[in-house]
Every structure is written in C-alpha cells, then in structure tokens.
Amino acid sequence: MILSTASIKELIDKKILKVEPEAIVEECAIFMHLSSSFGKKDNEFTEQKEYTLKPKEFILALTREKITLPKDYAALYDGYTYLAREGVITHGGSMFIH
C-alpha cells in the first residue's frame, strides 16, 4: 500500500515516522535533498560548499533529511529525473528501504 500525503503527515505528527529536519511532504512522498557532505567509499564524509566531479569518478553524498521508520513499515526511494538527466544518479541499488 502506498500512503497518501495526509497519511504520511499524520504519521509524522504522531511521531510514528520521524523526519529531521522538518519534512516537505507532497504527492505521497517525502522530498529528500542532497546535503553538503561528500565522501568516498570509506564512509568518511566532509562538508564542502560545492564539489566538482571528475570524469569516471564515484562520489557519495548524504541527504539533509534523516528518516526513521518503525520496524513494521518499509519505504521506496525513487530518484529525481531532473538529476538523472544531468548525469547524477541518486541511488545505484534497490529502491526498497527497510
């Protein structure tokens, strides 16, 4: 079942679903934003105002939002098409989050 926008907001209000900082919820989704934390494969992230990606380079980035789901809920992550058109892939594996 895909939750409605109203259902997602209700879960957040009841603190069943936790999103920090406050979430932008529209169209049955919680909008995620890239933060200014970038890192390589060793999971050491540094804050940078901007990052210039070199050809064939792989970089990791964190989101500004941190989402906590109860154990009896699951979520899907679907990347933004406008980023994909620019060559930025926001996930490289399963869309399923548990």
Salt bridges, closest charged atoms under 4 A:
GLU10 OE2 - LYS14 NZ 2.90
GLU57 OE2 - LYS40 NZ 2.51
GLU65 OE2 - HIS33 ND1 2.69
